[in-house]
Amino acid sequence: MLKLEKICKVFNPGTINEKQAIRNLNFTLRDGDFVTVIGGNGAGKSTMLNLIAGVHTADAGSVVLDGQDITRLPEYRRARLLGRVFQDPMMGTAGNMGIEENLAMAYRRGKTRTLRWGITNEERELYRQKLKMLELGLEDRLSAKVRLLSGGQRQALTLLMATLQNPRLLLLDEHTAALDPKTAHKVLTLTEKIVCENSLSTLMVTHNMKDAIRYGNRLVMMHEGNIIYDVSGEEKKGLKVSDLLAKFEAASSGEFANDRMLLA
C-alpha cells in the first residue's frame, strides 16, 4: 500500500550543519498494517513521516502510495490521501472555531467547495455520533470553542478529524507525547479502536517502547536514517522492553543517546 524505495534526505547540504537524515531507506507497508516506529532522537522517524506527507521532498528515491507515485506531489495534494496527528495538541485544530466547525472542515477536505458553508442537520448528527465514541461529552458541546478544551480533549478531536474520511494512510507523530499518562492511555485506546474498526493503514511514531510493543501488528526500529529492525506477528507479541533495549544498544555501539526512550 505504501512503498519507500531508496529514499535519501540531507538537510543543509554543503554546510557545517549538514545532516544525513535518511540513508537509502527501503520500507513497504501492507494494506491494513498498524506499524509502530521507535528509535533515538535523530533516527529519522519524523523525517520519514514528513517525506511521506510531502512536508519535505526526497533528494533521491521514490514514494508510492496505493500504486500512485507521489514523490513530487506537493503537500496540499497529498492531504486528501492522508490523515495526520502531531505531537502538539494545538496543531490539528482551529482554536477560535467551534467543535462542529472544525469537524466540518475535516469532513469537507478534498471535496469541491461551494459558497454554501452551513452545516446540515444530517452532518450535525454524524458529528454527534462520532464524538460520542470519544466518551468525553463533546457531543453536547458542538458550538464550544476548541481553545476551551483540554489538551487531551483537543488531541482526541484531532484524531477524530484526521480519520473522519477514512484516509488511505494515517500518520501519528508521537501524538500522545505531550499528554499526561492517563490521558495518553485514553487517546491510545481511541486510536486502536478507530484504526481497527476502519482497517486504517497506520504509522505511529512513539518513544514509549511499551506502547510500541502493545499496539499494532508490526514494529520497526530506526537508527541513523534507516530501519535496523522489523518485527511482526507472534514474534512482536513476545517482545519485551529489554529486547528492544538490547537491539538499540547493539546498533548504537552501547551509547544510549536518548534518555526519553530509556525512561519510557
C-alpha positions as CSV (number, residue, x, y, z in Angstrom):
1,M,0.0,0.0,0.0
2,L,3.0,2.3,0.7
3,K,6.4,1.8,-0.7
4,L,9.5,3.8,0.1
5,E,12.4,2.9,-2.2
6,K,16.0,4.1,-1.8
7,I,14.9,7.3,-0.1
8,C,17.7,9.7,0.8
9,K,17.4,13.1,2.6
10,V,20.1,15.6,3.5
11,F,19.4,18.8,5.4
12,N,21.7,21.8,4.9
13,P,23.9,20.1,2.3
14,G,27.4,21.5,1.8
15,T,27.4,23.4,5.1
16,I,28.8,22.9,8.6
17,N,25.3,21.9,9.7
18,E,24.9,19.2,7.0
19,K,22.8,16.3,8.4
20,Q,22.1,13.0,6.6
21,A,18.6,12.4,8.0
22,I,17.6,9.4,5.8
23,R,20.0,7.0,4.2
24,N,18.9,4.8,1.3
25,L,15.7,3.8,3.2
26,N,13.5,1.0,1.9
27,F,10.2,0.3,3.5
28,T,6.9,-1.4,2.5
29,L,3.6,-1.0,4.3
30,R,0.9,-3.6,3.6
31,D,-2.7,-2.6,3.4
32,G,-4.2,-2.6,6.9
33,D,-0.8,-2.7,8.7
34,F,-0.6,-0.8,12.0
35,V,3.1,-0.2,12.4
36,T,4.7,1.4,15.5
37,V,8.0,3.2,14.8
38,I,10.7,3.7,17.5
39,G,14.3,5.0,17.6
40,G,16.5,7.5,19.3
41,N,16.5,11.2,18.7
42,G,17.7,12.0,15.2
43,A,17.0,8.4,14.0
44,G,14.8,9.8,11.1
45,K,11.3,8.8,12.4
46,S,9.6,12.2,12.0
47,T,11.6,12.9,8.8
48,M,10.2,9.7,7.3
49,L,6.7,10.8,8.1
50,N,7.4,14.3,6.7
51,L,8.7,12.8,3.4
52,I,5.5,10.7,3.1
53,A,3.3,13.7,3.9
54,G,5.2,16.0,1.4
55,V,6.5,18.4,4.0
56,H,10.0,17.6,2.7
57,T,10.9,16.3,-0.7
58,A,13.3,13.3,-1.0
59,D,16.7,14.0,-2.6
60,A,16.6,10.6,-4.1
61,G,14.3,7.6,-4.3
62,S,10.5,7.2,-4.6
63,V,7.4,7.3,-2.5
64,V,4.5,5.2,-3.9
65,L,1.1,5.3,-2.1
66,D,-1.6,2.9,-3.2
67,G,0.0,2.4,-6.6
68,Q,0.5,6.2,-7.2
69,D,3.9,7.7,-7.3
70,I,3.6,10.8,-5.1
71,T,7.3,11.6,-4.8
72,R,7.0,15.0,-6.3
73,L,3.4,15.6,-5.4
74,P,3.0,18.8,-3.3
75,E,1.8,18.5,0.3
76,Y,-1.6,20.0,-0.3
77,R,-2.4,17.4,-3.0
78,R,-1.4,14.6,-0.7
79,A,-3.6,15.9,2.1
80,R,-6.8,14.2,0.8
81,L,-5.0,10.8,0.9
82,L,-3.5,11.2,4.4
83,G,-4.6,11.8,7.9
84,R,-2.1,13.2,10.4
85,V,-1.9,13.9,14.1
86,F,1.0,15.8,15.5
87,Q,2.7,15.8,19.0
88,D,1.3,19.3,19.8
89,P,-2.4,19.1,20.5
90,M,-2.8,22.7,19.3
91,M,-1.6,21.9,15.7
92,G,-4.5,19.9,14.4
93,T,-7.4,22.2,15.2
94,A,-8.5,25.8,14.9
95,G,-8.9,27.1,18.4
96,N,-11.1,30.1,17.6
97,M,-13.7,27.9,15.8
98,G,-16.3,25.7,17.3
99,I,-16.1,21.9,17.6
100,E,-18.6,21.3,14.8
101,E,-16.9,23.9,12.6
102,N,-13.6,22.0,13.0
103,L,-15.3,18.7,12.1
104,A,-16.9,20.3,9.1
105,M,-13.6,21.5,7.8
106,A,-12.2,17.9,8.1
107,Y,-15.4,16.5,6.6
108,R,-15.1,18.7,3.5
109,R,-11.4,18.2,3.0
110,G,-10.6,17.2,-0.6
111,K,-14.2,17.9,-1.7
112,T,-15.4,20.5,-4.2
113,R,-16.1,23.8,-2.3
114,T,-19.1,25.9,-2.9
115,L,-20.4,29.2,-1.4
116,R,-22.6,27.2,0.9
117,W,-21.0,26.8,4.4
118,G,-23.9,25.9,6.6
119,I,-23.8,22.6,8.5
120,T,-26.8,20.5,7.7
121,N,-28.8,18.6,10.4
122,E,-27.6,15.4,8.9
123,E,-24.0,16.4,9.2
124,R,-24.5,17.6,12.8
125,E,-26.0,14.2,13.8
126,L,-23.0,12.5,12.2
127,Y,-20.6,14.6,14.3
128,R,-22.6,13.8,17.4
129,Q,-22.4,10.1,16.8
130,K,-18.6,10.3,16.1
131,L,-18.0,12.4,19.2
132,K,-20.0,10.0,21.4
133,M,-17.4,7.4,20.6
134,L,-14.7,9.5,22.4
135,E,-16.7,9.3,25.6
136,L,-15.7,12.9,26.5
137,G,-19.1,14.6,26.5
138,L,-18.1,16.7,23.5
139,E,-21.3,15.6,21.6
140,D,-23.2,18.1,23.8
141,R,-20.8,20.9,23.2
142,L,-20.8,21.3,19.4
143,S,-20.7,25.0,19.4
144,A,-18.0,25.3,22.1
145,K,-14.7,27.0,21.0
146,V,-11.9,24.4,20.7
147,R,-9.5,26.6,22.6
148,L,-11.6,25.9,25.7
149,L,-10.8,22.1,25.5
150,S,-8.1,20.4,27.5
151,G,-5.0,19.1,25.7
152,G,-6.4,15.5,25.8
153,Q,-9.8,16.5,24.5
154,R,-8.2,18.5,21.7
155,Q,-5.9,15.7,20.7
156,A,-8.9,13.2,20.7
157,L,-10.8,15.7,18.5
158,T,-7.8,16.0,16.2
159,L,-7.6,12.2,15.9
160,L,-11.3,12.1,15.0
161,M,-10.8,14.8,12.4
162,A,-7.8,13.0,10.8
163,T,-9.8,9.8,10.4
164,L,-13.3,11.3,9.6
165,Q,-12.9,10.4,5.9
166,N,-11.0,7.1,6.3
167,P,-7.7,8.3,4.8
168,R,-5.6,5.9,2.8
169,L,-2.8,6.3,5.4
170,L,-2.8,7.6,8.9
171,L,0.4,9.2,10.3
172,L,0.7,9.6,14.0
173,D,3.8,11.6,15.1
174,E,4.2,11.0,18.8
175,H,0.6,12.1,19.2
176,T,0.5,11.3,22.9
177,A,3.9,12.6,24.0
178,A,2.5,15.9,25.3
179,L,-0.2,14.3,27.4
180,D,-0.2,13.1,30.9
181,P,-0.1,9.2,31.3
182,K,-3.8,8.7,32.0
183,T,-4.9,10.9,29.1
184,A,-2.3,9.4,26.8
185,H,-3.6,5.9,27.5
186,K,-7.2,7.2,26.7
187,V,-6.0,8.6,23.4
188,L,-4.1,5.5,22.5
189,T,-7.1,3.3,23.3
190,L,-9.2,5.5,21.0
191,T,-6.5,5.3,18.3
192,E,-6.5,1.5,18.4
193,K,-10.3,1.4,18.3
194,I,-10.6,3.8,15.3
195,V,-7.7,2.1,13.4
196,C,-9.1,-1.4,13.9
197,E,-12.7,-0.6,13.2
198,N,-11.9,1.2,9.9
199,S,-8.9,-1.1,8.9
200,L,-6.7,2.0,8.5
201,S,-3.1,1.6,7.4
202,T,-1.2,3.4,10.1
203,L,2.3,4.5,11.0
204,M,2.7,5.6,14.7
205,V,5.9,7.1,15.9
206,T,6.5,6.7,19.6
207,H,9.3,7.0,22.2
208,N,7.4,4.6,24.6
209,M,8.6,1.1,24.0
210,K,5.8,-0.5,26.0
211,D,3.3,1.2,23.7
212,A,5.3,0.2,20.6
213,I,5.0,-3.4,21.7
214,R,1.4,-3.3,22.8
215,Y,-0.2,-1.5,19.9
216,G,-0.2,-2.5,16.2
217,N,0.7,-5.7,14.4
218,R,4.2,-4.7,13.4
219,L,7.2,-2.7,14.9
220,V,10.2,-1.1,13.2
221,M,13.2,0.4,14.8
222,M,15.1,3.2,13.1
223,H,18.7,4.3,13.7
224,E,20.7,6.9,11.7
225,G,18.2,7.2,9.0
226,N,17.5,3.6,8.3
227,I,15.4,0.7,9.6
228,I,17.5,-1.8,11.6
229,Y,14.8,-4.0,13.0
230,D,11.4,-5.0,11.6
231,V,9.2,-7.5,13.5
232,S,5.6,-8.6,13.3
233,G,3.1,-11.2,14.3
234,E,3.7,-13.6,17.2
235,E,7.4,-12.5,17.4
236,K,6.3,-8.9,18.1
237,K,3.8,-10.1,20.7
238,G,6.5,-11.9,22.6
239,L,8.8,-8.9,22.7
240,K,9.9,-7.3,26.0
241,V,11.4,-3.8,26.5
242,S,14.7,-5.4,27.4
243,D,14.8,-7.0,23.9
244,L,14.4,-3.6,22.3
245,L,17.0,-2.0,24.5
246,A,19.4,-4.7,23.5
247,K,18.7,-4.1,19.8
248,F,19.2,-0.3,20.3
249,E,22.4,-0.8,22.3
250,A,23.8,-3.1,19.6
251,A,23.0,-0.6,16.9
252,S,24.4,2.4,18.8
253,S,27.6,0.6,20.0
254,G,26.4,0.8,23.6
255,E,25.8,4.5,23.6
256,F,22.3,5.5,24.7
257,A,21.7,8.9,23.3
258,N,18.0,9.1,24.2
259,D,17.0,9.5,27.8
260,R,13.3,9.7,26.9
261,M,13.4,6.3,25.3
262,L,15.1,4.8,28.4
263,L,12.7,6.4,30.8
264,A,9.7,5.3,28.7
